[in-house]
Amino acid sequence: MVKKVKDLFNLSGKTAVITGGLGHLGSAMTETLLELGADIVVTVTDKEIGDTLILSKLDDFKKDYPKQSISLKVIDFFDNKSLEIFFGGIGKIDILINNAYFGVQKIIEEMSFDEFNKSVEGTLSGVYKCSRLAMPIMKKNKGGVIINIASMYGIVSPDWRVYEGTDSNSTPSYGPAKAAVIQLTKYLASYWAQYGIRVNSVSPGPFPKGEVVKDEIFYKKLKEKTMLNRIGTPEDLKGIIALLSSDASSYITGQNFIIDGGWTSW
């Protein structure tokens, strides 16, 4: 029997792990999967666990979706044992969204070799480790979905004219590591297709937050770089996350989806 569209997007009975699932973009991803019926495990770092804003988001989700399981786990992406314990305690993973990111925000003249290496590890290695540890669980359950959050800067280089006269910058580790995330996505999709595991990446464009948005000069420049003449909001990612997480994308794997308002197309 051919499924109807609403059935293709239904995630009832599915379990999703979302790293950084209560952050700026992660919260919209978490909410998307909750809206579609999934049970959720979100991860935070030990520094984030004391953030009242993050904990309030978790409370809101629990109030809005009382019939679904929503749990919070603290993990350290630089501690392999911590990751092994976390994934070893999860019996089922249908969806993994590798959204968490760590990077040192310094320009190339100021970034040390160690800071560069740690930023690359926090951007790329975390995706690899989580995917590698989730794979045996998905394989045992006859398949699954992995979504890696990359960036438009994994495809194009920064236009430094956008940053002139502002306090913002683009760190030298970010783009190369995100480009590697896109390539790793294709590698994993090819290798794990035999197990029914689909792997895709999403490359957001300008989705600034906090102090960046308050910089009127930078904000204006960002908008003007996009065809749609606006910056992205977290809700702009909900559609692609819903698609890639569900059976609506059952014939899609190894692809990178650019959500950038047209930035990279002209």
C-alpha positions as CSV (number, residue, x, y, z in Angstrom):
1,M,0.0,0.0,0.0
2,V,1.3,3.4,-1.0
3,K,1.8,5.7,2.0
4,K,0.1,9.1,2.1
5,V,2.3,12.1,2.6
6,K,1.3,12.6,6.3
7,D,2.3,9.0,6.9
8,L,5.7,9.4,5.3
9,F,6.5,12.2,7.7
10,N,5.1,10.4,10.8
11,L,7.9,9.6,13.3
12,S,5.8,8.1,16.0
13,G,7.7,5.3,17.7
14,K,11.1,6.6,16.4
15,T,13.9,7.6,18.7
16,A,16.2,10.5,17.8
17,V,19.5,11.7,19.2
18,I,20.2,15.3,18.6
19,T,23.6,16.6,19.8
20,G,23.4,20.3,20.8
21,G,19.6,19.8,20.6
22,L,18.8,22.8,22.8
23,G,21.0,25.4,21.1
24,H,20.2,28.2,18.6
25,L,19.6,25.8,15.7
26,G,19.3,22.6,17.6
27,S,16.1,23.7,19.4
28,A,14.2,24.0,16.1
29,M,15.5,20.6,15.0
30,T,14.3,19.1,18.3
31,E,10.9,20.7,18.1
32,T,10.5,19.5,14.5
33,L,11.0,15.9,15.4
34,L,8.8,16.2,18.5
35,E,6.0,17.7,16.2
36,L,6.4,14.6,14.0
37,G,6.0,12.3,17.0
38,A,9.5,11.1,17.8
39,D,11.0,10.5,21.2
40,I,14.1,12.6,21.8
41,V,17.5,12.4,23.5
42,V,19.3,15.7,23.4
43,T,22.9,16.2,24.5
44,V,24.6,19.2,26.1
45,T,28.1,19.9,27.4
46,D,28.9,20.2,31.1
47,K,29.1,24.0,30.7
48,E,25.6,24.2,29.1
49,I,23.9,22.1,31.8
50,G,24.1,25.2,34.1
51,D,22.5,27.5,31.4
52,T,19.0,28.4,32.7
53,L,17.9,29.3,29.1
54,I,18.8,25.8,27.9
55,L,17.0,24.1,30.8
56,S,13.9,26.3,30.3
57,K,13.7,25.1,26.7
58,L,13.8,21.5,27.9
59,D,11.0,22.2,30.3
60,D,8.9,23.9,27.6
61,F,9.3,20.9,25.3
62,K,8.2,18.5,28.1
63,K,5.1,20.6,28.8
64,D,4.2,20.9,25.1
65,Y,4.8,17.2,24.3
66,P,3.9,15.3,27.5
67,K,3.2,12.0,25.8
68,Q,6.7,11.7,24.3
69,S,10.0,10.8,26.0
70,I,12.4,13.7,26.1
71,S,15.7,13.1,28.0
72,L,18.8,15.2,28.5
73,K,22.4,13.8,28.5
74,V,25.7,15.5,29.3
75,I,28.6,14.4,27.1
76,D,32.1,15.5,26.4
77,F,33.0,15.2,22.7
78,F,36.7,15.3,23.5
79,D,36.3,12.3,25.9
80,N,35.9,9.1,23.9
81,K,35.0,7.1,27.0
82,S,32.1,9.6,27.7
83,L,30.8,9.1,24.2
84,E,31.1,5.3,24.4
85,I,29.2,5.2,27.7
86,F,26.5,7.5,26.2
87,F,25.8,5.5,23.1
88,G,26.3,2.2,24.9
89,G,23.3,3.1,27.1
90,I,20.9,3.7,24.2
91,G,19.2,0.6,23.0
92,K,17.6,2.2,19.9
93,I,18.5,5.0,17.6
94,D,16.5,5.7,14.5
95,I,17.7,9.2,13.8
96,L,21.0,10.9,14.7
97,I,21.5,14.6,14.1
98,N,25.1,15.7,14.5
99,N,24.5,19.3,15.3
100,A,26.9,20.1,18.1
101,Y,29.9,22.2,17.3
102,F,33.0,23.5,19.1
103,G,35.4,26.1,17.7
104,V,37.8,28.8,18.8
105,Q,36.6,32.2,17.4
106,K,39.9,33.7,16.4
107,I,41.3,35.0,13.1
108,I,44.2,33.2,11.5
109,E,46.9,35.5,12.8
110,E,45.8,34.9,16.4
111,M,44.8,31.2,16.3
112,S,47.5,28.9,17.7
113,F,48.2,25.5,16.2
114,D,46.6,23.7,19.2
115,E,43.5,25.9,18.9
116,F,43.2,25.1,15.2
117,N,43.5,21.4,15.9
118,K,41.0,21.4,18.7
119,S,38.5,23.4,16.6
120,V,38.8,20.9,13.8
121,E,38.3,18.1,16.2
122,G,35.3,19.8,17.8
123,T,33.7,20.3,14.3
124,L,34.7,17.2,12.4
125,S,35.8,14.4,14.8
126,G,32.6,14.7,16.9
127,V,30.5,14.0,13.8
128,Y,32.7,10.9,13.0
129,K,32.7,9.6,16.6
130,C,28.9,9.9,17.1
131,S,28.2,8.4,13.7
132,R,30.6,5.5,14.3
133,L,29.1,4.7,17.7
134,A,25.5,5.0,16.4
135,M,26.1,2.8,13.4
136,P,26.1,-0.6,15.2
137,I,22.8,0.3,16.9
138,M,21.2,1.3,13.6
139,K,22.6,-1.8,11.9
140,K,21.1,-4.0,14.6
141,N,17.8,-2.3,14.1
142,K,17.9,-2.7,10.3
143,G,18.6,0.9,9.3
144,G,18.5,4.5,10.4
145,V,19.1,8.1,9.4
146,I,22.1,10.3,10.1
147,I,22.0,14.1,9.4
148,N,25.2,16.0,9.7
149,I,25.0,19.8,10.1
150,A,27.7,21.3,7.9
151,S,27.8,24.9,6.6
152,M,27.8,27.0,3.4
153,Y,31.4,27.8,4.4
154,G,32.1,24.2,3.7
155,I,31.3,25.1,0.0
156,V,32.4,28.7,-0.5
157,S,35.0,30.9,1.2
158,P,34.0,33.9,3.3
159,D,33.5,37.2,1.5
160,W,35.7,39.4,3.6
161,R,34.0,42.5,2.5
162,V,31.1,41.4,4.6
163,Y,33.3,41.5,7.7
164,E,35.0,44.8,7.1
165,G,34.1,47.4,9.7
166,T,32.5,44.9,12.0
167,D,33.6,42.9,15.1
168,S,32.7,39.6,13.4
169,N,35.1,37.2,11.7
170,S,35.2,33.7,10.2
171,T,37.7,31.4,11.9
172,P,40.2,29.5,9.6
173,S,39.3,26.1,11.0
174,Y,35.5,26.4,10.5
175,G,35.2,26.2,6.7
176,P,37.7,23.4,6.1
177,A,36.2,21.3,8.9
178,K,32.7,21.8,7.6
179,A,33.9,20.9,4.1
180,A,35.2,17.7,5.6
181,V,31.9,17.0,7.2
182,I,30.2,17.1,3.8
183,Q,32.8,14.7,2.4
184,L,32.5,12.4,5.4
185,T,28.7,12.4,4.9
186,K,29.2,11.1,1.4
187,Y,31.7,8.5,2.5
188,L,29.4,7.2,5.3
189,A,26.4,7.1,3.0
190,S,28.3,5.0,0.5
191,Y,29.7,2.6,3.0
192,W,26.7,2.2,5.2
193,A,24.0,2.0,2.5
194,Q,24.4,-1.8,2.7
195,Y,22.9,-1.6,6.3
196,G,20.0,0.5,5.3
197,I,21.5,3.6,6.9
198,R,21.0,6.9,5.0
199,V,23.4,9.8,5.6
200,N,22.9,13.3,4.4
201,S,24.2,16.8,5.4
202,V,22.6,20.2,5.7
203,S,24.6,23.3,5.1
204,P,23.0,26.4,6.7
205,G,23.9,29.8,5.4
206,P,23.7,33.0,7.5
207,F,21.8,32.1,10.7
208,P,23.4,34.6,13.2
209,K,22.3,35.0,16.8
210,G,22.9,37.2,19.8
211,E,25.4,40.0,19.5
212,V,25.9,39.3,15.8
213,V,22.3,40.3,15.1
214,K,22.8,43.5,17.1
215,D,25.6,44.6,14.8
216,E,23.6,46.6,12.3
217,I,26.3,47.0,9.8
218,F,27.2,43.3,9.7
219,Y,23.5,42.3,9.8
220,K,22.8,44.5,6.8
221,K,25.7,43.1,4.8
222,L,24.6,39.5,5.6
223,K,21.1,40.2,4.3
224,E,22.4,41.8,1.1
225,K,24.5,38.7,0.3
226,T,21.4,36.5,0.0
227,M,18.9,36.4,-2.9
228,L,16.0,36.6,-0.4
229,N,17.5,39.7,1.3
230,R,17.2,38.3,4.8
231,I,19.0,36.1,7.3
232,G,17.9,32.7,8.2
233,T,15.9,31.9,11.3
234,P,16.0,28.5,13.0
235,E,12.5,27.7,11.7
236,D,13.9,27.8,8.2
237,L,15.6,24.5,8.9
238,K,12.5,22.7,10.1
239,G,11.4,21.6,6.6
240,I,14.6,20.0,5.5
241,I,15.0,18.3,8.9
242,A,11.5,16.9,8.7
243,L,12.2,15.7,5.1
244,L,15.6,14.0,5.8
245,S,14.5,12.5,9.1
246,S,11.4,10.7,7.7
247,D,10.5,8.2,5.1
248,A,9.6,11.1,2.8
249,S,13.3,11.0,1.9
250,S,13.7,7.2,1.7
251,Y,15.5,7.4,-1.7
252,I,17.8,10.2,-0.7
253,T,21.3,9.6,0.7
254,G,24.8,11.0,0.3
255,Q,23.5,14.5,-0.5
256,N,24.3,18.0,0.9
257,F,21.4,20.4,1.2
258,I,22.2,24.1,1.2
259,I,19.8,26.3,3.1
260,D,21.3,29.8,2.6
261,G,18.7,32.1,1.0
262,G,20.5,31.8,-2.3
263,W,23.9,33.0,-0.9
264,T,26.0,30.4,-2.8
265,S,24.0,30.6,-6.1
266,W,25.2,33.9,-7.4
